[in-house]
Amino acid sequence: MPEAYIVEAVRTAGAKRNGALVGWHPVDLVAEVLNALVDRTGINPAVIDDVIVGCVTQAGEQANAFGRNAVLASKLPQSVPSVTIDRQCGSSQQAIQFAAQAVMSGTQDVVIAAGGESMSRVPMFSNYTLHGKEGMGVGPFSTRVQERFGVPAFSQFDGAEMIARKYGFERETLDRYALQSHQRGAAATAAGAFDAEIVPIAVGDGWHTRDEGIRADATLEGIGSVRLLQEGGVISAANASQICDGASGVLIVNEHALKQYGLTPLGRIVNMTVTAGDPVIMLEEPLPATQKALARAGLSIDDIDLYEVNEAFAPVPLAWLKVIGGDPAKLNVNGGAIALGHPLGASGTKLMSTLLHALKARGKRYGLQTMCEGGGMANVTIVEAL
């Protein structure tokens, strides 16, 4: 069977809302990632067949062919096409899977999968809330959808509370997990674990190279003092992912391109799975998706050396561990979105960058990445480090 190889994987350091990257147009942020992929691999940018860019809030500066605009802002020639896709938080993970399918089919040889999101300059949900304020439409959930599922809207916040209740997680358990995320992120930063994957971004007289959201001085007491999002609930802003600005990308090729252009792969894509389930609880789908991916790959969870399970909310990776039976020591070893941030459409290729570089640094073989997504969907990608 034809193979898909990841040659390089990079990301910007995450920036807090209205933080270090607020002055950067999101198109230009993605362009910096595209440039870094070309520079680091030495590939002739003219041979790139396509650029698939994930973005969730396609409005304002992220509207009107966001991916194509990023190509035009980069050093890639105008002959390189691009497309922008939205599978919610899994958008750029889906970009990886689409790119891999393209090179495996032989219809294309060299494809970049990338993602970008400036949650400062294009706030979450603004692609429909601004329309509503102007009297244009009633939102994305039609009466048919509302009647079928018995809710006025699908809410990720409600879903997180539902998962916590279903799997029996108290607030202190979630807060302890959040503290661990910050501790691991701080330790990884201090050890230089992210250096190989981060693209420096010019900011003022310096460079943005460190994830801004990490709180090295975080305490359980401090996390526990943050107001709950719902009265009587267990979810707070401190045990959920951080709003974040960032971009990321990977270069994916087939065996023909590896040989033709003298490229050295970081990893091989072993399995690509996407599933969908209950859109109300919404964030639980990584559990059955992982089970399906492992079965299709002929692997057990014990065969996987590292896992990246997006920390949209603390109950998500905790429920995943409880059901899948994974080793907590292998999960989000360098911290996750609670500490590092979750730049929506950029998170898929961001997590893949971290996963591949972590596998390489540890001399490990298999990695698994999964992402909960709006509408009750999930992507799972299994890779082998080379």
N, C-alpha and C positions, 0 to 999 in steps of 0.2 A: 504493500500500500504506500502511496506517496506520502512524504513527510513534510511537516512545516517546522521551520527552525526560527527561533528568536535570536537575532544577531546582537542586538543592543537594546537596552531598556533604561530609560532615564526619566527623571521628574524634576520639577522645581521643588524647592522647600516650601512647605505650606505657610500661608500667611493668614493671620487673624482678620476678622472683619474690620475693614477700614485700617488695616495694618500696613506692612511693608510693601505690599504689591498693589495697594489701592490706586496708585498712579499709573499702573500698567493697563493698557487696553487688552482685553482677553485675547483678541486676535493676535496681538504681538507676543503674548505669553506663549501661545501654542507655536507660533513661528520660531521662538527661541528653542523650543524642544525639537522641532523639525530640523533646525540648523545643527543642533547638537548631535542628532542621530547621524546626519551626513558627515559631520566633522569627525566623530569618533570611529565610524566604520570606514571612512575614506571612500565610500561608494560614490560613483558619479550620480548626482541627483537626477540627471536626465533619464536614468533607467528605471526610476521609481514609477510603477504602473498606476498606483492609486494611493490616496491618503484618506483613511476612514476616521472621522473625528466624532467622538461622543460628546454630547452636550445636552443637559437637561432643560435649562431655562433658555430656550431659543427665542429671545426677545431683546430689544434694545441693541446693545453692542454685540450680542451673540446671535443676532437674527440675520436673515438674508444671506444664506450660504456661508455659515460661520467657518466651516472647514476650508472652503475654497478661498475665503479671505485670508485665512492663516497661511495657506500656500503662497498667495500673492504677496504676503508680508515677509516671507522667508527667502532664503537663497535658492529655493527650488525654482526651476524654470516654469514659465506659465503653461508649458505643455503638460505639466503634471496635474491630473484631475483630482477632485476631492468630493466627498459626500459627508453630510452631517447626519448622525443617527441619534435616536432617543430610545433607550430601554431603561429609562429612569436611572437609578444609581448604578446600574450595570452597563451604562452606555458604552464606555470605552472597553469594558471586558467583552462586550458583544462585538466591538470593533476588532478586538483580537481574534475572536472566533470567525468573523466574516473574512478577515484578512487571511487567516489560516486556510479556510475553505477555498479561497481564491487561488492561493499558491499550490495547494494540494491538488486542485482540479487541473492545474496547468494552464488555466485561462490567463493567469498573471503569474509573474515570477517574484516580484519585489513589491511589497505593500507595507505602508506605515499604518499602524493603528495608534490613535492618539486620543486625547481628551483634554478639554479645558473648561474651566468655570471660574468666573469672577463673581462670587456671591456678594461682594461689596458693591460692585458696579451694576450687577443685574440680580437683584434680590430674588430669592426663592419664591416661587408662585407668581412673580410679577407678570409672567406671560399670559395669565388670565385674570388676575385681580385688577390690573389696570383697565382691562376691557370692561369688567363689571362696574367699575367706578364711572365709566363713561356710558353706561347703559347698554353695552353691547354684549348680549348673551347672559346666561345664568350660570355659567361655569361648565366644567368638563363632564359632569355626571348628569346624563339625561334622565328624564322621568322613568324610562324603561329600566335603566340601571338601578336607580333608587328603589323602584318597586321590586325588582328581582331580589335585591340583597337586603332590603329593609333598613337601609341607612341613607341619610341625606348626602353623605360623601364618604370616601375612603380616607381614613386618617392614619398616618404612620404613628402618631402619638398614641392614639387609641390602640393600635395594633401592638405597640411596645408594652402597654399596660396589660393587654390581654395575654401576651406571651408570659410576662412575669407572673401573672396569676395562674395560668395553666401549668407552669413548671415549678411553681412554689418558691419563687425568688423574693425574699424580703429586701427592703431598701438597703440594709447594711451589706448584704451580699453583693448587690450591684455597685455600691460605693467602693467596696474593697476591690472589686474588679477594675473600676475606674482608676483607683489609686495605683494599681499594678500597671495599668497602661501608661500612666505618666512616669512611673519608676523605670519601666523598661525603655520607654522612649528617651528618657534622660540618660540612662546608661548607654544606650546605643549611640546617641549623639556624642557623648563624652569619649566613647571608644572609637569614633570615626566610622561606625558601621554604615552610615548613609553617604559617606564621601564619594564613593564610586558611582552612585546613582543620581546624585543631585547636580543639576545644571545651575551654575551661579547666575543670578539675575542682578543686573546693575541697579542700585538704588542709591540716589544721591551720590556721595563720594565713595560709597562702598559697594558691597555685594550682599545679596540676600542668599544665604547658604544654610540656614538653620530653621527648622520648623518652629514657628513662633508660638504655637499653642501649648508646647510642653511646659508643664509646671514642675520643675525639679524640686521645688519646696512644698509640693502638695502634701496634705495630710488628710487622714480619714475624717477628722473633725471638721476641717474646712470644706471638704466635699459634702459632708453630711449637713452642713449649714445652709446649703443652697436650696432655695425655694422649690417645692415640687411643682410640676407643670399642671397637675390636676389635684384637686383636694381629695385626700384619701388615697392617692396613688403612690407609686414608688419611683417614678421617672422624674429626674431633674435635668437641668442643662449640664450638670457636672457628671452625670453617668450616661450621657448621650454624646454623639459625635459633635465636633465643633464646626461651626460655619467657617469656611476656608476658601481662600483663593489659590489657584494653582493650575498647572498643566503637566502632562506626562505623555510618554509615547514609547512604542517599541517598533523595531524594524523586523519584519517577518519575511522569510524567503523560502523557496523550495531548494531541493538538492541541486538542481540545474544552476540556479543562481549562486549557490554557495561555491560551486566549482568555477563557474564562469568569472566571478568577480573576486575570487580568492578571499572569501569571508570566513570568519571563525565564529561558530555559534556559541551562544551562552546556554541555550537549552533547546529541547525538542518538545513540541506539544503532543501529549499522549492522549488526551481526551477532551472533548468539548461537549458540554451538556447544557441545555436550557429547559426549564420546566415552568409550569404555572399551576397555582392552586387557589386557595381561598383569598380573595382580595380584601376581605374585612380584617382578618387577623394579619394579613399581608406579609409580615416580615418572617414568617415561619418557613417559607418555602425552601431556604437553603438546606433544610434537613432531608426531605425526600430527594431533593436534587442531588445532594452528595451521595446518598445511597444508590441512586441510579447511575451516577458517574462512576463510582467505584465498581459496581457490577459490570458495567460496559467495558471498563478498562481491565477487568480481571484482577483487580487489586483489592486488598483489605485496608482498613484504616491504619493497621499496624505497618503496612508497607510505606506509608507516607511519612516523610521525615519532618516536614514543616507544613503548617497550614496558615493561610491568611483568611480569616473570616471577618468581613467588614463589621466594625464596631459602630453600626448605625445607632444602636442603643445597647447597653450592657446585657439585657436579657437575650439578645440574639446569639452571640458567641457562646454564652453560658448554656442556653438551650441546645445549641448545636453540640457542644461537648457532652451534655447529659444523654442525648439520644444516640449520637454517632459513636460515643465511647472513646473519643480521642484522648490523647495525653495533654494535659494542660501546659506542660513544659514545651510543647511543640507549637502552641497556638500564639500567633501574633507576637513572636519572640522579641521584636524590636518596638513593641507598642503598637497601638492601632489608632483608629480615627478619633477615639475619645481624647487622646493626647495630641496626635499628629494632624487632625483635621480631616474633613470629608468634603473635598471639592467636587461633589456630585458627579458630573460627567467625566471628570478626570480621574476618579478613584479607581476604576478598573485597571487602567494601565499603570497607575501609581502603585497599587498593591502588587502587580506583576513585577514591577521594577524592584520593589523591596524583597519580594519572595525569591526571585532569581539570584539577586546579589547575596541574600542571606544563605541560600543553598550553597553557592560558590564559596563563600567565606568559611562555611562550616564543613566543606567537603562532603555534603550530603547529596542524595540522588533525586528523590521525588518530592514535589511540592503540590499542594492543592489550594486553590483560591476559590472562594464563593462569596456571593453578594446578594443580599436581600434587596428587592426592588419593588417600586410602586406597582399596585395592581396585583400583588401576590405572585410575582415571578422571581426566578433566581437563575443565575448563571453559575456553572462550575467549570473550571479549567484545571486540568492536571498537567504538570510539566515535569520533564526530566532534565536536570542540570547536566551539562556536558563539559 
